[in-house]
Amino acid sequence: MRYCNIRDRSIRVTFREAVSLGISSDMGLFMPEAIPVMEPDFFRRLPGMTFREIAFEVGAKYTGEEIPAEKLMTICEEAFNFPVRVVRISDRKYVLELFHGPTAAFKDFGARFMAQCFRYFSESDDLKTVVLVATSGDTGGAIANSFWGMEGIDVIILYPSGKVSQLQENQMTTLGQNITALEIEGTFDDCQSMVKSAFTRMETHGIIRLTSANSINIARLIPQSFYYYFAVCHADVGDKVISVPSGNFGNLTAAVMAWKTGLRIEHFVASTNINNVVPEYLRTGLYIPAASVQTIANAMDVGNPSNFERLLDIFDNDRNKMTAMVSGSWFDDDQIRQHIREEYQRSGYTLDPHGAIASMGLDRYLDEHPGTSGIFVETAHPAKFSDTVEPLTGNALPVPANLSGSRTGNKEALIMKPEYKYLEEYLRNRYSL
């Protein structure tokens, strides 16, 4: 398997190189030269496979011979040591729960797989790896947890000050050791811009290896496709419509990648908050990035989603092809709150703000297409947003064991202005570049 820069397809690299680089020097993202097609026998066996078995077989298509089979199985066993659940909400509606990992967010899947890949590749490399990651909420905690204590790897997390929940902040600022948090006095888009600039402008002089842990890194993106195979074969629905809460659009891109391998999915709904750049593109054909606006679904507060380029690439940069398979819906904070309240009263199911957006997106599609049914993606445990959710349901949310340790700890974060020059100065001083 070779990976190409989608801005310049003449640039082709190995899986290891794509993972190590994160992004090309011209800001181009890496994608497989061709998305692999799974054999018919795989889909026949799919209903009887465990999640780890799915991850191994699909993952092997993307890693090729660069990771031996026995090592890849170990990576999958260590990365995915928590459950994935598909829950029936109604006759036409299922939810794919992705919050049963150590940080109670779907980011655990990509972060843990990527961390294990880094660990494997670093075994034959003496150069220190510095992982930069920008987060609008859950990514930072997942990356911090996945890389915590790994020798030879430093993780530096940039997050927007005052725009993440207290629990999310605790998950990335209280671990210490090889985890450093930078509290940026700006938006997620500022954080993301600073990280991208470091990859294209920073000269490391061979002292460190600088790479990314955002979903711009292909090793984060690939494992996010695994759970869609699991969902499709465990939800007893006919037309498999999937609604994905979308911010930086890695999760939806991964779902479309699964479909391209042959997984039977009828349609996707890109469900967003009022940061609706992509739904507006799907509606009008105009892609107009904008400054992100803060909402109660903070992990989706993205005004210029990085993975939209990948999504376009999969559809050959043809909007008609994309809209035939993907539709968009967006919702404001009042609609999110109302839906959390109403879904709890109707079914007893408690949504977090991000899952509520996906749920509403699916409801809208099902209302417009009688006879269809589908799955929406719940990406974070509602207890991570208890201040928002509890007043709407009227019930105190029990804190799951995987979150109980994140409610305390001493915050350690360096406050930084939202300009690349300050990040560069910090890195140069820290690593004597």
VOROLUM-305136 format. One record per residue (C-alpha): residue in one letter; x, y, z; residue number from 1. Coordinates in steps of 0.1 Angstrom, whole numbers, plus 2048, in hexadecimal, padded with zeros to 3 digits. Layout:
// residues N
   residuo     X     Y     Z   num
         A     X     Y     Z   NUM
...
***
This chain:
// residues 433
   residuo     X     Y     Z   num
         M   800   800   800     1
         R   80D   822   7F6     2
         Y   7FF   844   802     3
         C   7FE   863   7EC     4
         N   7FC   888   7F4     5
         I   7D9   891   7E8     6
         R   7E6   8B3   7DD     7
         D   802   8A4   7C9     8
         R   7FD   880   7C0     9
         S   821   87D   7B3    10
         I   82B   87C   7D8    11
         R   827   858   7E4    12
         V   833   84B   805    13
         T   831   82B   81A    14
         F   818   827   837    15
         R   834   82D   850    16
         E   83F   84D   83E    17
         A   81B   859   83C    18
         V   817   853   862    19
         S   838   863   86A    20
         L   833   882   854    21
         G   80F   887   85D    22
         I   80B   8A1   841    23
         S   81F   8A9   822    24
         S   834   8C8   820    25
         D   81A   8D9   80A    26
         M   7FF   8D2   825    27
         G   7F2   8B6   80F    28
         L   7E2   899   822    29
         F   7EB   874   81B    30
         M   7D2   85B   80E    31
         P   7D6   838   801    32
         E   7DD   838   7DB    33
         A   7BE   823   7D9    34
         I   7A6   81A   7F5    35
         P   7A8   7F4   7F8    36
         V   78A   7DE   7F0    37
         M   782   7C3   809    38
         E   77B   7A0   7FC    39
         P   757   793   7FB    40
         D   761   778   814    41
         F   76A   793   82D    42
         F   746   7A1   82C    43
         R   737   77E   82F    44
         R   74C   778   84E    45
         L   746   79B   85C    46
         P   728   794   873    47
         G   73C   77A   886    48
         M   75C   78E   88A    49
         T   767   7A0   8A9    50
         F   770   7C5   8A7    51
         R   795   7BD   8AA    52
         E   793   7A3   88E    53
         I   782   7BE   878    54
         A   79D   7D7   881    55
         F   7B9   7BE   879    56
         E   7AB   7B4   857    57
         V   7A3   7D7   84B    58
         G   7C2   7E5   85B    59
         A   7D8   7CC   848    60
         K   7CB   7DA   827    61
         Y   7D9   7FC   830    62
         T   7FA   7F3   841    63
         G   803   7D8   828    64
         E   824   7C7   830    65
         E   832   7E4   845    66
         I   823   7D6   865    67
         P   826   7B0   868    68
         A   805   79E   86D    69
         E   80C   792   890    70
         K   817   7B5   89B    71
         L   7F8   7C5   88B    72
         M   7E2   7AD   89E    73
         T   7F4   7B7   8BE    74
         I   7EF   7DC   8B6    75
         C   7CA   7D6   8B1    76
         E   7C7   7C2   8D1    77
         E   7D8   7DD   8E5    78
         A   7C8   7FA   8D5    79
         F   7A4   7ED   8D5    80
         N   7A1   7DE   8F8    81
         F   77F   7EE   8FE    82
         P   75C   7E7   8F0    83
         V   749   7F5   8D3    84
         R   723   7F5   8D6    85
         V   706   7F8   8BF    86
         V   6E6   801   8D1    87
         R   6C2   801   8C4    88
         I   6AF   821   8C9    89
         S   690   81A   8B5    90
         D   685   804   898    91
         R   697   81A   87F    92
         K   6B3   828   894    93
         Y   6D3   81A   8A3    94
         V   6F0   82B   8B5    95
         L   715   822   8B1    96
         E   724   829   8D3    97
         L   749   831   8D0    98
         F   74F   83E   8F4    99
         H   759   81F   906   100
         G   77E   825   903   101
         P   796   833   91E   102
         T   78D   858   917   103
         A   768   852   90F   104
         A   76A   85F   8EB   105
         F   76D   850   8C8   106
         K   790   860   8C5   107
         D   79D   842   8D9   108
         F   79A   82C   8BB   109
         G   7B1   840   8A4   110
         A   7C8   84D   8C0   111
         R   7D0   82B   8CE   112
         F   7D5   81A   8AD   113
         M   7EC   836   8A2   114
         A   7FF   836   8C2   115
         Q   806   810   8BF   116
         C   812   816   89B   117
         F   829   831   8A7   118
         R   836   81A   8C2   119
         Y   83D   7FE   8A9   120
         F   84F   815   891   121
         S   863   826   8AC   122
         E   872   805   8B7   123
         S   88B   808   899   124
         D   890   82D   89D   125
         D   8A5   841   8B6   126
         L   897   863   8AC   127
         K   87F   873   8C5   128
         T   85D   878   8B6   129
         V   849   897   8BF   130
         V   824   894   8B9   131
         L   811   8B4   8B4   132
         V   7EB   8B4   8B7   133
         A   7D0   8CE   8B6   134
         T   7B0   8C6   8C7   135
         S   78D   8D5   8CA   136
         G   784   8BE   8E6   137
         D   787   898   8E7   138
         T   7A6   892   8D1   139
         G   7BE   8A1   8EB   140
         G   7B3   889   906   141
         A   7B4   86B   8F0   142
         I   7D7   872   8E3   143
         A   7E4   87A   906   144
         N   7D6   859   913   145
         S   7E3   845   8F6   146
         F   807   852   8F6   147
         W   80B   858   91B   148
         G   82B   849   928   149
         M   838   83E   906   150
         E   85E   840   904   151
         G   86D   855   8E8   152
         I   84D   867   8E1   153
         D   842   88A   8ED   154
         V   81E   896   8E8   155
         I   816   8BB   8E6   156
         I   7F1   8C3   8E6   157
         L   7E3   8E5   8DB   158
         Y   7C0   8ED   8E6   159
         P   7AA   90D   8E6   160
         S   7A8   91E   908   161
         G   785   91E   916   162
         K   776   90A   8FA   163
         V   779   8E6   907   164
         S   766   8D7   924   165
         Q   777   8D4   947   166
         L   779   8AF   944   167
         Q   788   8B0   921   168
         E   7A2   8C9   92E   169
         N   7AA   8B3   94B   170
         Q   7B0   895   934   171
         M   7CC   8A7   922   172
         T   7DB   8BE   93D   173
         T   7DF   8A7   95B   174
         L   7F4   88A   94F   175
         G   817   899   94D   176
         Q   835   883   943   177
         N   838   885   91D   178
         I   817   898   919   179
         T   817   8BE   916   180
         A   7F9   8D4   912   181
         L   7F9   8F6   901   182
         E   7DB   90B   909   183
         I   7D6   922   8EA   184
         E   7C5   943   8EE   185
         G   7B0   93E   8CF   186
         T   79A   925   8BC   187
         F   79F   901   8B1   188
         D   7A6   90E   88E   189
         D   7C3   922   89D   190
         C   7D1   903   8AD   191
         Q   7CE   8EF   88D   192
         S   7DE   90B   879   193
         M   7FC   90C   891   194
         V   801   8E7   88F   195
         K   7FF   8E6   869   196
         S   818   903   867   197
         A   830   8F0   87C   198
         F   831   8D3   863   199
         T   837   8EA   845   200
         R   84E   905   855   201
         M   861   8F5   871   202
         E   885   8E9   86B   203
         T   88D   8CE   884   204
         H   8B1   8C8   879   205
         G   8AE   8A3   87E   206
         I   8AB   8A7   8A4   207
         I   887   89D   8A7   208
         R   86C   88E   891   209
         L   84E   8A4   890   210
         T   82D   893   888   211
         S   807   898   88D   212
         A   7ED   885   8A1   213
         N   7CF   896   893   214
         S   7B9   884   87A   215
         I   7CE   894   85F   216
         N   7E5   876   868   217
         I   7DA   858   854   218
         A   7E1   841   872   219
         R   7C5   853   884   220
         L   7AD   852   867   221
         I   7B0   82D   85D   222
         P   7A4   81E   87E   223
         Q   786   834   87F   224
         S   779   820   862   225
         F   77A   7FF   875   226
         Y   75B   806   88A   227
         Y   744   80C   86D   228
         Y   748   7E7   862   229
         F   73F   7DD   885   230
         A   720   7F4   886   231
         V   712   7EA   864   232
         C   712   7C5   86D   233
         H   705   7CA   890   234
         A   6E8   7E1   889   235
         D   6C8   7D0   87C   236
         V   6BE   7EB   864   237
         G   6B7   7EA   83F   238
         D   6C4   808   82C   239
         K   6E3   810   840   240
         V   6E4   836   842   241
         I   6FF   842   859   242
         S   6FF   865   86A   243
         V   721   871   876   244
         P   727   88F   88D   245
         S   741   8A3   879   246
         G   75A   8BD   883   247
         N   77C   8B7   872   248
         F   76B   89C   85D   249
         G   783   880   864   250
         N   767   869   872   251
         L   751   86E   853   252
         T   76F   86A   83C   253
         A   777   849   84D   254
         A   753   83D   849   255
         V   754   845   824   256
         M   775   832   821   257
         A   764   813   830   258
         W   748   817   816   259
         K   762   819   7FA   260
         T   771   7F7   805   261
         G   74F   7E7   7FE   262
         L   73C   7EB   81F   263
         R   717   7EF   817   264
         I   70C   812   822   265
         E   6F0   824   810   266
         H   6F6   848   81A   267
         F   709   85E   832   268
         V   6FD   87D   845   269
         A   718   897   84E   270
         S   709   8A5   86D   271
         T   718   8C5   87B   272
         N   712   8E1   893   273
         I   710   905   887   274
         N   733   902   879   275
         N   722   8F6   85A   276
         V   73C   8FB   83E   277
         V   738   8D8   830   278
         P   712   8D6   831   279
         E   711   8F7   81F   280
         Y   729   8EA   805   281
         L   713   8CC   7FF   282
         R   6F5   8E3   7FB   283
         T   704   8FE   7E6   284
         G   725   8F2   7D7   285
         L   738   90E   7E8   286
         Y   752   905   802   287
         I   758   924   818   288
         P   76E   91E   836   289
         A   765   935   854   290
         A   771   93C   877   291
         S   764   921   88E   292
         V   748   92A   8A6   293
         Q   746   91C   8C9   294
         T   729   904   8D0   295
         I   720   8EB   8EB   296
         A   72C   8D0   8D3   297
         N   74F   8DE   8D6   298
         A   762   8C1   8C5   299
         M   751   8CB   8A5   300
         D   759   8F0   8A6   301
         V   76D   8F0   886   302
         G   76B   90A   86B   303
         N   783   8FB   852   304
         P   783   8D5   856   305
         S   7A4   8C5   84B   306
         N   795   8A4   83F   307
         F   77D   8B4   827   308
         E   79A   8B2   80D   309
         R   79B   88D   812   310
         L   776   88A   80F   311
         L   777   89C   7EE   312
         D   794   886   7E2   313
         I   77F   867   7E9   314
         F   764   875   7D3   315
         D   77C   87F   7B7   316
         N   776   8A4   7C0   317
         D   753   8A0   7B1   318
         R   738   8B0   7C6   319
         N   71D   89D   7B3   320
         K   72D   87C   7BD   321
         M   72F   888   7E1   322
         T   70C   895   7E4   323
         A   6FE   874   7D6   324
         M   70D   863   7F4   325
         V   710   87E   80F   326
         S   6F6   897   81B   327
         G   6FB   8B2   835   328
         S   6E7   8BE   853   329
         W   6F0   8D8   86E   330
         F   6E1   8E2   88F   331
         D   6E5   8FE   8A8   332
         D   6E9   8FB   8CE   333
         D   6C4   900   8D5   334
         Q   6BB   8E3   8BE   335
         I   6D6   8CD   8CE   336
         R   6C9   8D4   8F1   337
         Q   6A5   8CD   8E6   338
         H   6AE   8AD   8D6   339
         I   6C2   8A0   8F4   340
         R   6A3   8A7   909   341
         E   68A   898   8F1   342
         E   69E   878   8E9   343
         Y   6A2   871   90E   344
         Q   67D   875   913   345
         R   674   860   8F5   346
         S   68D   843   8F8   347
         G   6A0   848   919   348
         Y   6C0   84B   906   349
         T   6D8   866   911   350
         L   6EB   878   8F6   351
         D   709   88E   8F8   352
         P   708   8AE   8E2   353
         H   71C   89E   8C6   354
         G   708   87F   8C4   355
         A   6E8   894   8C6   356
         I   6F3   8A6   8A6   357
         A   6F8   884   894   358
         S   6D7   878   8A2   359
         M   6C5   896   894   360
         G   6D6   892   873   361
         L   6CA   86E   870   362
         D   6A7   878   87B   363
         R   6A5   892   860   364
         Y   6B0   87A   846   365
         L   698   85F   851   366
         D   67B   877   851   367
         E   684   881   82D   368
         H   688   85D   822   369
         P   66B   847   830   370
         G   674   823   833   371
         T   699   828   839   372
         S   6AC   821   859   373
         G   6CE   828   866   374
         I   6EA   82D   87F   375
         F   6F6   84C   890   376
         V   718   850   8A0   377
         E   71C   859   8C5   378
         T   73F   865   8C9   379
         A   742   86E   8EE   380
         H   734   864   90F   381
         P   719   87D   91B   382
         A   72A   87F   93D   383
         K   746   893   92C   384
         F   72C   8AE   927   385
         S   717   8AA   947   386
         D   713   8D0   94B   387
         T   700   8D1   92B   388
         V   6EE   8AF   92C   389
         E   6E3   8AB   950   390
         P   6CC   8CA   951   391
         L   6BB   8BD   931   392
         T   6B4   899   93D   393
         G   6AE   8A2   961   394
         N   6C5   886   96C   395
         A   6E8   885   97A   396
         L   6FF   872   963   397
         P   713   856   972   398
         V   738   85A   96A   399
         P   746   83B   959   400
         A   766   82C   967   401
         N   77A   837   948   402
         L   773   85C   951   403
         S   774   85C   977   404
         G   79A   861   978   405
         S   797   87F   961   406
         R   783   895   979   407
         T   7A0   89E   98F   408
         G   7C5   8A6   98B   409
         N   7DB   8C5   989   410
         K   7D9   8D7   968   411
         E   7FA   8DE   957   412
         A   7F8   8F3   938   413
         L   80D   90E   927   414
         I   7F8   92B   91B   415
         M   801   936   8F8   416
         K   7F5   951   8DF   417
         P   7E5   944   8BF   418
         E   802   94A   8A8   419
         Y   81A   931   898   420
         K   839   944   8A2   421
         Y   832   93D   8C7   422
         L   82F   918   8C1   423
         E   84F   918   8AC   424
         E   862   92B   8C7   425
         Y   856   912   8E1   426
         L   861   8F4   8CD   427
         R   883   903   8C4   428
         N   88A   90A   8E9   429
         R   87D   8E9   8F6   430
         Y   891   8D3   8DD   431
         S   8AE   8EB   8D7   432
         L   8A7   8ED   8B1   433
***
